[in-house]
Amino acid sequence: MLSKEKLEEIERKILEDLDSQLTVVKSEVNFFIDKDLNLYFLREFIKSYTPKLLKKNAELLLDTLLNYLMSALLEVVRDKDMSVKQSIVQADIRERVKAWALDKNNAFNPTKFMLKEDEEILERLKDVAPGLLVAIGGAATAVIVSDNILTKLVPGLSTLAGSAYVIKQVRERVQRLKKIWKKNVENYLEINKKLLHSWLKSVIEKFHKEISNLKNSI
């Protein structure tokens, strides 16, 4: 049987791995947020991609945790007689615990990801200049915008201003929106970190229970 101290050590190790994996997820999602993409496409992509990426990384963490647990268990039985070792092999503990952890009743399921909407920029551009969000990318050098659109995009703007000013204003608002989205991602990962920790801890408890149920004393 694994000692309490050993189980706590493994839990600390997997929590360090959890922090590392969440940093990877955050970095990858922010990479896409920084891309010059249509905001409507980007919004929907990030909302669906982030939970999927988080779930994929959760399964990687599960495999890592089971490796830690099996390594610790094999170390304990290293000097035991053959019957004990055979009992471990026959029990197929690793695969049983993994199947339990991935069962729909026990599996980690990320919470729904909601991005804060900036209706001011999204709705105005959708109504009067839907193509502008595409053109706002780094390759854009000039966009023709009518006086009517100028007024709707930036209320009170003089018709003498010109489209360059509008592009500058929209760029700033897009960057502001992306900063909000990055904060949304950070908060989302923090919430799910607690859920992941709880899930991984339940896997440790399940593993410990399985080896405790073996007929041979370990």
C-alpha positions as CSV (number, residue, x, y, z in Angstrom):
1,M,0.0,0.0,0.0
2,L,1.3,3.5,-0.8
3,S,1.9,5.6,2.2
4,K,0.0,8.8,2.9
5,E,3.3,10.8,2.4
6,K,3.9,9.2,-1.0
7,L,0.4,10.0,-2.2
8,E,0.8,13.6,-1.0
9,E,4.1,13.8,-2.9
10,I,2.5,12.5,-6.1
11,E,-0.4,15.0,-5.7
12,R,2.1,17.9,-5.4
13,K,3.9,16.7,-8.5
14,I,0.8,16.5,-10.6
15,L,-0.3,19.9,-9.4
16,E,3.0,21.3,-10.7
17,D,2.3,19.6,-14.0
18,L,-1.2,21.0,-14.0
19,D,0.1,24.5,-13.7
20,S,2.5,23.9,-16.6
21,Q,-0.2,22.5,-18.8
22,L,-2.5,25.4,-18.1
23,T,0.3,27.8,-19.1
24,V,0.6,25.9,-22.4
25,V,-3.2,26.1,-23.0
26,K,-3.2,29.8,-22.2
27,S,-0.3,30.5,-24.5
28,E,-1.8,28.6,-27.4
29,V,-5.2,30.3,-27.1
30,N,-3.6,33.7,-26.8
31,F,-1.6,33.0,-29.9
32,F,-4.8,32.7,-31.9
33,I,-6.4,35.7,-30.2
34,D,-3.4,37.8,-31.4
35,K,-3.9,36.7,-35.0
36,D,-5.4,39.2,-37.5
37,L,-8.6,37.3,-38.1
38,N,-12.3,38.2,-38.5
39,L,-13.5,38.8,-35.0
40,Y,-16.7,36.8,-35.5
41,F,-14.8,33.7,-36.7
42,L,-12.2,34.2,-33.9
43,R,-14.8,34.5,-31.2
44,E,-16.5,31.3,-32.2
45,F,-13.2,29.5,-32.7
46,I,-11.9,30.4,-29.2
47,K,-15.2,29.5,-27.5
48,S,-15.1,26.0,-28.9
49,Y,-11.3,25.4,-29.1
50,T,-10.4,26.4,-25.5
51,P,-12.5,23.7,-23.8
52,K,-11.4,21.1,-26.3
53,L,-7.7,21.9,-25.8
54,L,-8.2,21.9,-22.0
55,K,-9.9,18.4,-22.1
56,K,-7.1,17.1,-24.3
57,N,-4.5,18.3,-21.8
58,A,-6.5,16.9,-18.9
59,E,-6.1,13.4,-20.5
60,L,-2.4,13.9,-20.8
61,L,-2.3,14.8,-17.1
62,L,-4.3,11.7,-16.3
63,D,-1.6,9.5,-18.1
64,T,1.1,11.3,-16.3
65,L,-0.5,10.8,-12.9
66,L,-1.1,7.1,-13.5
67,N,2.6,6.8,-14.5
68,Y,3.6,8.4,-11.2
69,L,1.3,6.1,-9.2
70,M,2.4,2.9,-11.0
71,S,6.0,3.8,-10.6
72,A,5.5,4.3,-6.9
73,L,3.6,1.0,-6.6
74,L,6.2,-1.0,-8.5
75,E,8.9,0.5,-6.2
76,V,6.9,-0.8,-3.2
77,V,6.6,-4.3,-4.5
78,R,10.1,-4.5,-5.9
79,D,11.3,-6.7,-3.0
80,K,8.1,-8.6,-2.5
81,D,7.6,-12.2,-3.6
82,M,6.4,-13.3,-7.0
83,S,2.8,-13.8,-5.9
84,V,2.4,-10.2,-4.9
85,K,3.9,-9.0,-8.2
86,Q,1.6,-11.4,-10.1
87,S,-1.4,-10.0,-8.2
88,I,-0.5,-6.5,-9.4
89,V,-0.2,-7.6,-13.0
90,Q,-3.4,-9.5,-13.0
91,A,-5.3,-6.6,-11.3
92,D,-4.5,-4.4,-14.3
93,I,-4.9,-1.4,-12.0
94,R,-3.7,1.3,-14.3
95,E,-6.1,0.5,-17.1
96,R,-9.0,0.0,-14.7
97,V,-8.4,3.3,-13.0
98,K,-8.0,5.0,-16.3
99,A,-11.3,3.6,-17.6
100,W,-13.0,4.7,-14.4
101,A,-11.5,8.3,-14.8
102,L,-12.7,8.6,-18.4
103,D,-16.1,7.1,-17.8
104,K,-18.9,9.7,-18.5
105,N,-19.9,9.7,-14.9
106,N,-16.4,10.5,-13.6
107,A,-14.6,12.2,-16.5
108,F,-13.4,15.8,-16.4
109,N,-15.6,18.0,-18.4
110,P,-14.6,21.7,-18.8
111,T,-17.2,24.3,-18.0
112,K,-18.8,26.2,-20.9
113,F,-16.6,29.0,-22.1
114,M,-18.2,32.4,-22.5
115,L,-16.4,35.3,-24.0
116,K,-17.4,38.8,-23.0
117,E,-19.0,40.6,-25.9
118,D,-18.2,44.2,-26.8
119,E,-21.5,45.0,-28.6
120,E,-20.4,48.5,-29.3
121,I,-17.7,47.5,-31.8
122,L,-19.1,44.1,-33.0
123,E,-22.7,45.3,-33.6
124,R,-21.8,48.6,-35.3
125,L,-19.3,46.9,-37.6
126,K,-21.7,44.1,-38.4
127,D,-24.5,46.5,-39.4
128,V,-22.5,49.1,-41.4
129,A,-19.1,47.6,-42.4
130,P,-18.9,43.8,-41.9
131,G,-15.9,43.5,-44.2
132,L,-13.9,46.0,-42.1
133,L,-13.1,43.5,-39.4
134,V,-11.3,41.4,-42.0
135,A,-9.5,44.3,-43.5
136,I,-8.3,45.5,-40.1
137,G,-5.6,42.8,-40.2
138,G,-1.9,43.7,-40.4
139,A,-1.9,43.6,-44.2
140,A,-4.5,46.4,-44.6
141,T,-3.2,49.7,-45.8
142,A,-6.3,51.5,-46.9
143,V,-10.1,51.0,-46.6
144,I,-12.7,53.2,-48.3
145,V,-15.4,54.1,-45.8
146,S,-18.4,56.3,-46.7
147,D,-19.3,59.4,-44.6
148,N,-22.5,57.6,-43.5
149,I,-20.4,54.7,-42.1
150,L,-18.0,57.1,-40.5
151,T,-20.8,58.7,-38.6
152,K,-22.2,55.4,-37.4
153,L,-18.9,54.0,-36.4
154,V,-17.7,57.0,-34.5
155,P,-20.6,59.2,-33.5
156,G,-19.9,62.9,-33.9
157,L,-17.0,62.4,-36.2
158,S,-16.6,65.1,-38.8
159,T,-16.9,64.0,-42.4
160,L,-13.6,65.7,-42.9
161,A,-11.9,63.1,-40.8
162,G,-11.3,60.3,-43.3
163,S,-11.2,56.5,-43.2
164,A,-7.7,56.3,-41.7
165,Y,-9.0,57.7,-38.5
166,V,-11.8,55.1,-38.4
167,I,-9.3,52.3,-39.0
168,K,-7.1,53.6,-36.1
169,Q,-10.2,53.8,-33.8
170,V,-11.4,50.3,-34.8
171,R,-7.9,48.9,-34.3
172,E,-7.8,50.3,-30.8
173,R,-11.2,48.9,-30.0
174,V,-10.2,45.5,-31.4
175,Q,-7.1,45.4,-29.2
176,R,-9.2,46.4,-26.2
177,L,-11.6,43.6,-26.9
178,K,-8.8,41.1,-27.3
179,K,-7.4,42.1,-23.9
180,I,-10.8,41.4,-22.5
181,W,-10.9,38.0,-24.1
182,K,-7.4,37.1,-22.8
183,K,-8.6,38.0,-19.3
184,N,-11.7,35.8,-20.0
185,V,-9.3,32.9,-20.9
186,E,-7.3,33.4,-17.7
187,N,-10.3,33.4,-15.5
188,Y,-11.8,30.4,-17.3
189,L,-8.6,28.4,-16.8
190,E,-8.4,29.4,-13.1
191,I,-12.0,28.1,-12.6
192,N,-11.2,24.8,-14.4
193,K,-7.9,24.4,-12.5
194,K,-9.9,23.8,-9.3
195,L,-12.1,21.3,-11.1
196,L,-9.1,19.5,-12.6
197,H,-7.4,19.4,-9.2
198,S,-10.4,17.8,-7.7
199,W,-10.6,15.3,-10.6
200,L,-7.0,14.3,-10.4
201,K,-7.3,13.9,-6.6
202,S,-10.2,11.6,-7.1
203,V,-8.1,9.5,-9.4
204,I,-5.4,9.2,-6.7
205,E,-8.1,8.1,-4.2
206,K,-9.5,5.5,-6.7
207,F,-6.0,4.1,-7.3
208,H,-5.3,3.8,-3.6
209,K,-8.7,2.1,-3.1
210,E,-7.9,-0.4,-5.9
211,I,-4.6,-1.5,-4.5
212,S,-6.1,-1.7,-1.0
213,N,-8.6,-4.2,-2.3
214,L,-5.9,-6.5,-3.6
215,K,-5.9,-9.8,-1.7
216,N,-2.2,-9.7,-1.1
217,S,-0.8,-7.2,1.4
218,I,1.4,-4.7,-0.4
